[in-house]
Amino acid sequence: MDYEALPHAVTGIIGCYLFWVLNVVGFEAAFSGFADQTPWFLFGAGLIGMMATKSGLARRLAYMVMANVGAGYSRLLLGFILSSFLLTFLVPSGSRASLSWRR
């Protein structure tokens, strides 16, 4: 069950809007975070991770790593380190790449 009154993204937009409407800050200051590259970079990295999870690519990669390195703890750790290194070239955010392996 989801007990959020509003999604986090909607709450953030409403907060920015209220800062602007109540004259706490100007329009440029209230929405300047959306003009920066960082939120869009994280959004893109998140989309890549979601696509890998929804398409089953993350699961297939995990099974391939397990088949090649084995199922022992040290072997899985080695496989995770090597696959994270290789995913660095495809997924720009290391944290997002590691979240792609969660299933």
N, C-alpha and C positions, 0 to 999 in steps of 0.2 A: 504494500500500500504506500501511496505517496501522500505525505502529510504537509507538503509545501502549500502555502496559500497561493503563491505566485512562483513561477520559475525564476531562478536566479538572474537570468538575462533580462527578463522584464523588470525585475526589481531594480537592476542597475540602470536601465534606461530611464525608469521613472525617477530615480534619484538624481540623475543628471538633469532631467527636465525640470524637476522641482528646484534645484539649485539655480537654474536659469530663470524660471518664472518668478521665483521669490526674490530675485535680484541679489542673491548671495554672491554670485560671480557672474561674469559676462558669458555670452554664448560660446565664445572661443575657448574660454577656460573650462567651462562645464563639459564640453564635448571634445576637448583636445586629446583625450585618451584614444579616441577612435581615429584620429589623424596620424597617430604613431604607428610604426611598423610592427611593433611587438604583438598587439592583440591579433592582428591579421596573420602574423607568422604562426602564433599558437593555434589560431582557428584552422589554418591550413594543415598544420601538423596533426591536429585532432581529427580532421576529416580523413587524412591518410590512414590514421590508426583505426578509425571506424570502418573505413572501406576494407582494410585488411581483415578485420574481425568479421564483418558481415559477409564477405565473400568466402570466408573460410581459409584465406591465404595464411593467416597467423597460425591456425590449427595445423594446416598442412606443413608449414615450416617447422613447427614444434615437433610433429611426428617424424619429419625427415631428420631433424637434429638428433632425436632420441634413437632413431634407427642407426645413425652413423656413429654416435659416440657411446651409446649404451644407456642403461637405466640406473647406474650407481650414482650416488650423490656427487662425488668428485667429477665423474664423467659428465653429468648434467650441468654442473657448474662450468666446466670447461666449454661445453656446447653453448651455454648461455652467453659466456664471455665472447666466444668466437662469432656467434650469430649477432650479438649486439654490435660488435666491431663491423661486421659486414652490413648490417642495417643502417649504420651511420651514413653510408653513402646514398641510401634511398630515402630514409626518414630524417629530416633535419633536426628533430628534437630527440635527444637521448631518452628523456623521461617519457615521451610519447611512444617511442619504440619499445621501451620496456613494458609499458602498459598494454601494448598489442599482444603480449604473450600471456596475459592474465587468464585466458580460458584454456 
